[in-house]
Structures are given as structure tokens and as C-alpha cells.
């Protein structure tokens, strides 16, 4: 089982770490919905601003050619932002099929039900699984040109070297003329960023700690959640916003029969949320086989959805 392997491997490494992709069980999905609704979590409103108010600019880029296309969304979530684009494209009589990809079957089910009710004329094919495996499947299902959405600053969950590798790989699954719309959270006032990941109500802490609860449930582990504390950092020079869980005492945790030792104050590295300068996003595009078409900014210039062309 991949989950078991990744958890035990991560907690036996130095420093200990857990994969943020495993945050999203049913409880994690619900907690993340709460995070996105928090006033401190500016990212949602910034990108929503783009999709509500600059949809025509996004659509113009996509419909530069009138050829039919597949609109593929990596990590679709609940589709709140992309729904504005979907509606606009339908109003423009665009010939397309929407293919949301997500690792969470639960969130895909919610998304499909919602879209079938709100946009009954939409052609939709849900793909559950890892991004590249599902991109491969999408290519097998259809040979039409591809427009890939990678929103919500998901690229920020990767170290910069990993982001470059990801974009290189993404390029290999696409063809010349295909388009990528990718969300980048931009560098800004450091306190604004830190507050977004360290809310006073403790929802982000609960979101991180829920992964330990999931491990308890699915891997017969015995984490005592009260013996771990959420800790957040932001480095404005590198743009790296990192979250950790701290072991509050020396303890031993059993995971599926395996013993994992924790020292007092030992960290588990949970997640990176990398912030970018516009120039850094352009460098990433150029280094991975894309050409930047445009940057679509929110009204505060805190966030950008960049349009890249496969060259």
C-alpha cells in the first residue's frame, strides 16, 4: 500500500516528513474548504477575483483558435473558481470537454454532482488519480488539443527544483500549441503570507494534525494528537512558507506494527507553500519548454494566473 510505504519512509527520514497530498481525506477536504473561506487565506479570493472579473481575458487566450479542446484541471477540488470559466466558455459556444483530475474520489463526486446541476449542458469526464497518470489517460481518451488548468498555487507545494522537474514532465505530456494556465502566489508583505497559514482560529493546525488522525485510522497507529503542535514559518527572501508539526515530548508511536521514535521538539516537515516573483515564473516557463503568453493578475497584484504555450 503506497500510503503505508510513504508514511513509514517519511517518518524514518531525517528530518521526518509527511506528504501533503495525503491531507485530503474526507475530513481533510472539509477542513480545507474552511481554510479557503477564512478571511486570512487571501489566495482563494485573489484567484477568484481573476476568474470572476477577468474570465474574458482567460477565455480569449484559450479560444485563440476555434479548434475543439479538452479542458483538463489538475487538482480540481470543488471547482469554485473554474466554474466561472466553464460557464463563460459554454456561453461562447466553445467545443470542449471538461476533465477534472483529483486524487480525492470524494471531492470529484461532489464536483460532478454540483456541475451537473449548475451546468447541465457541460460535457464532463472525471479522472481520479495522480496527475501524470491521468493526463496520459486523458490523451488516450481524446486526441484534441489540451488546455491544462493548474490553479490555487499548487505549483507552490513543490521545492523549486521539483517544480522545474514537474513542468518539464508536464510539457512531455502535451503537444505544440497546447496551453497551460498556472496559478502563482506572488511575494508580498511577509505578515500577510504568514497569517494566511497560521490562523488564530486553528483551522490550519487542525488540517495538518488531521493527517496524524488519518494515519491512526488507516494504518492502525497510535499518535496522540495532543502531543503534537503545528508550527509555521515564512522566509521572505526565498519565498518559502513551510509548515511543521512539533513533537511536544519524547515519545514512541506505533504505525502498523512499526515503532517510530520522536525526540522532544523534533519536527515533522509537512508542507511547502512557495511564493514567486513574476520573473521567477517566467524563468520556470522558459526552462521547461513553455513560452509565456500573458500574466492575468488579481486587483491587488497579489496573485497571478499565467498562460503558457507549449513550444
C-alpha positions in Angstrom: 0.0 0.0 0.0 1.5 3.3 -1.2 0.2 5.3 1.8 1.8 3.0 4.3 5.1 3.0 2.4 5.2 6.8 2.1 4.3 7.4 5.7 6.9 4.9 7.1 9.6 6.1 4.7 8.9 9.7 5.5 9.0 9.2 9.3 12.2 7.2 9.1 14.0 10.0 7.1 15.9 12.9 8.6 14.2 15.3 9.1 11.0 13.4 9.4 8.4 14.4 6.8 4.9 13.5 5.5 3.5 14.0 2.0 1.0 16.9 1.9 -1.0 15.1 -0.8 -2.3 12.8 2.0 -4.0 15.7 3.8 -7.1 15.2 1.7 -9.3 12.5 3.2 -13.0 13.4 3.8 -12.2 15.4 7.0 -9.2 17.0 5.3 -11.3 18.0 2.4 -13.9 19.7 4.7 -11.1 21.4 6.7 -9.5 22.8 3.6 -12.9 24.2 2.5 -12.9 26.0 5.8 -9.4 27.3 5.3 -10.3 28.6 1.9 -13.2 30.5 3.5 -11.0 32.2 6.2 -10.5 35.9 5.8 -6.8 35.5 6.4 -6.5 33.0 3.5 -6.3 35.6 0.7 -5.3 33.1 -2.0 -8.8 31.9 -2.7 -10.3 35.4 -3.0 -7.4 36.6 -5.2 -7.7 33.9 -7.7 -11.5 34.0 -7.5 -11.1 37.7 -8.4 -9.3 36.7 -11.6 -11.9 34.1 -12.5 -14.9 36.3 -11.7 -13.6 39.5 -13.3 -11.1 38.6 -15.9 -12.8 35.5 -17.4 -13.0 37.0 -20.8 -9.2 37.5 -20.8 -8.6 33.9 -19.9 -11.2 32.7 -22.5 -9.6 34.8 -25.2 -6.3 33.1 -24.7 -8.0 29.6 -24.8 -10.1 30.4 -27.8 -7.3 32.0 -29.9 -8.0 29.0 -32.2 -11.6 27.7 -32.6 -10.4 24.0 -32.6 -12.2 21.7 -30.1 -10.3 21.0 -26.9 -10.1 19.2 -23.6 -10.1 21.5 -20.6 -8.1 19.4 -18.0 -7.9 20.6 -14.4 -5.2 19.2 -12.2 -6.3 19.0 -8.6 -9.8 20.3 -9.4 -11.1 20.4 -5.8 -14.6 21.8 -5.6 -14.3 23.7 -8.9 -15.4 27.1 -7.3 -13.0 29.1 -9.5 -13.1 27.1 -12.7 -16.9 27.1 -12.7 -16.8 30.8 -13.8 -14.5 29.9 -16.8 -16.7 26.8 -17.6 -19.8 28.9 -17.7 -18.1 31.6 -19.9 -16.8 29.0 -22.3 -20.3 27.5 -22.6 -21.8 30.9 -23.3 -19.1 31.4 -26.0 -20.3 28.1 -27.6 -16.8 26.6 -27.2 -16.5 23.0 -28.2 -14.8 21.4 -25.2 -14.9 18.5 -22.7 -14.0 19.3 -19.1 -11.7 16.7 -17.4 -11.2 17.3 -13.7 -8.3 15.3 -12.2 -8.1 14.8 -8.4 -6.6 12.2 -6.1 -9.8 12.5 -3.9 -12.8 10.4 -5.1 -14.9 12.2 -2.6 -14.2 15.7 -3.9 -14.7 14.6 -7.6 -18.1 13.1 -6.7 -19.1 16.4 -5.1 -17.8 18.4 -8.0 -19.5 16.3 -10.7 -22.9 16.4 -8.8 -22.6 20.2 -8.5 -21.7 20.8 -12.1 -24.4 18.5 -13.5 -26.9 20.6 -11.5 -25.5 24.0 -12.3 -24.2 23.5 -15.9 -26.3 20.5 -17.2 -25.0 21.1 -20.8 -21.4 20.6 -19.7 -19.5 17.6 -21.1 -17.5 16.2 -18.1 -15.2 13.3 -17.6 -13.8 12.8 -14.1 -10.4 11.3 -13.7 -9.3 10.0 -10.2 -5.6 9.5 -9.6 -2.2 11.0 -9.9 -1.7 14.0 -12.3 0.5 12.5 -15.0 -1.1 9.0 -15.0 -4.5 10.8 -15.5 -3.0 13.1 -18.2 -1.9 10.0 -20.0 -5.4 8.6 -19.7 -6.9 11.9 -21.0 -4.6 11.7 -24.0 -5.8 8.1 -24.6 -9.5 9.2 -24.4 -9.1 12.1 -26.8 -6.6 13.5 -29.3 -8.0 17.0 -29.2 -5.8 19.9 -28.2 -5.3 20.3 -24.4 -5.8 23.3 -22.1 -4.5 22.4 -18.7 -5.5 24.3 -15.5 -3.2 24.1 -12.5 -4.7 26.6 -10.2 -4.6 27.6 -6.5 -0.8 27.9 -6.4 -0.4 24.1 -6.4 3.0 24.6 -8.0 3.9 26.3 -4.7 3.7 23.0 -2.9 6.9 21.9 -4.7 10.5 22.8 -4.0 11.9 24.9 -6.9 13.9 22.0 -8.3 10.8 19.8 -8.0 8.7 22.5 -9.7 11.1 22.6 -12.6 11.0 18.8 -12.9 7.2 18.9 -12.8 6.9 21.5 -15.5 9.4 19.6 -17.7 7.3 16.4 -17.2 4.0 18.3 -17.8 5.5 19.6 -21.1 6.2 16.0 -22.3 2.5 15.0 -21.9 1.4 17.9 -24.1 1.8 18.9 -27.8 2.9 22.1 -29.5 0.1 24.6 -29.3 -1.4 23.3 -26.1 -1.9 25.8 -23.3 -1.3 25.7 -19.5 -3.0 28.2 -17.1 -1.0 28.0 -13.9 -1.6 29.9 -10.6 1.3 31.5 -8.8 1.0 33.2 -5.4 3.3 36.2 -5.5 5.7 37.5 -2.9 4.2 40.3 -0.8 4.1 41.6 2.7 5.5 38.7 4.8 3.0 39.1 7.6 0.1 38.8 5.2 1.5 35.5 4.0 2.3 34.2 7.5 -1.2 35.0 8.7 -2.8 33.0 5.9 -1.1 29.8 7.1 -1.2 30.4 10.8 -4.8 31.5 11.5 -5.8 32.3 15.1 -8.8 30.0 15.0 -6.5 27.0 14.5 -8.2 25.6 11.3 -4.8 25.2 9.6 -3.4 23.5 12.6 -6.3 21.1 12.6 -5.8 20.5 8.9 -2.2 19.5 9.5 -2.9 17.4 12.6 -5.7 15.5 10.8 -3.1 13.7 8.8 -2.0 12.0 12.0 -5.6 11.1 12.7 -5.8 9.6 9.2 -2.7 7.5 9.9 -4.2 6.3 13.1 -7.4 5.2 11.3 -5.9 3.7 8.2 -2.6 2.3 9.5 -3.6 1.2 13.0 -1.3 3.8 14.5 -1.4 5.4 18.0 -0.5 9.0 17.5 -1.7 11.1 20.5 -2.7 14.3 18.6 -2.4 16.4 21.7 1.3 15.7 21.9 2.0 17.5 18.6 1.8 21.2 17.8 1.5 23.0 14.5 4.3 25.5 13.6 4.6 27.8 10.6 7.5 29.8 9.1 7.9 32.2 6.2 11.2 33.3 4.7 10.6 36.5 2.6 14.0 36.2 0.9 13.5 32.7 -0.6 9.7 32.9 -0.6 9.4 29.6 1.2 6.4 29.2 3.6 6.8 25.9 5.5 4.6 24.1 8.0 5.7 21.6 10.6 4.4 19.5 13.4 6.4 19.5 16.6 6.6 16.6 19.0 6.0 18.1 22.4 7.7 15.3 24.3 10.0 12.3 23.8 7.6 9.5 22.6 7.3 6.3 20.6 4.5 5.9 18.1 3.4 2.5 16.6 2.4 2.5 12.9 1.1 -0.8 11.6 3.4 -2.7 14.0 6.4 -0.4 13.3 7.9 1.7 16.0 8.8 5.3 15.3 10.8 7.3 17.9 10.3 11.0 18.4 12.6 13.2 20.4 11.2 16.2 22.4 10.8 19.2 20.0 11.6 17.0 16.9 9.9 18.3 13.7 7.8 16.6 11.1 8.0 18.6 7.9 4.5 18.8 6.5 4.2 21.2 3.6 5.8 23.9 1.5 3.9 26.9 0.0 6.4 28.6 -2.2 5.8 32.2 -3.2 7.2 33.6 -6.5 8.2 36.8 -8.2 6.7 37.3 -11.7 10.2 37.0 -13.2 10.7 33.6 -11.4 7.5 32.3 -13.0 8.8 33.4 -16.5 12.2 31.7 -15.8 10.4 28.5 -14.9 8.4 28.6 -18.1 11.5 29.2 -20.3 13.4 26.5 -18.5 10.8 23.8 -19.1 9.8 24.3 -22.7 7.0 26.8 -22.4 6.6 30.4 -23.7 4.7 32.9 -21.5 1.6 34.3 -23.3 0.4 36.6 -20.5 0.0 37.1 -16.8 -3.5 37.7 -15.6 -3.4 39.5 -12.2 -5.9 39.9 -9.5 -6.9 43.5 -8.5 -4.2 43.6 -5.7 -1.5 42.1 -7.8 -1.0 39.5 -5.1 -1.7 36.5 -7.3 -1.3 35.7 -11.0 -2.6 33.0 -13.4 0.0 32.8 -16.1 -0.8 31.4 -19.5 1.9 29.3 -21.1 2.1 27.9 -24.6 3.8 24.6 -25.4 6.5 25.5 -28.0 
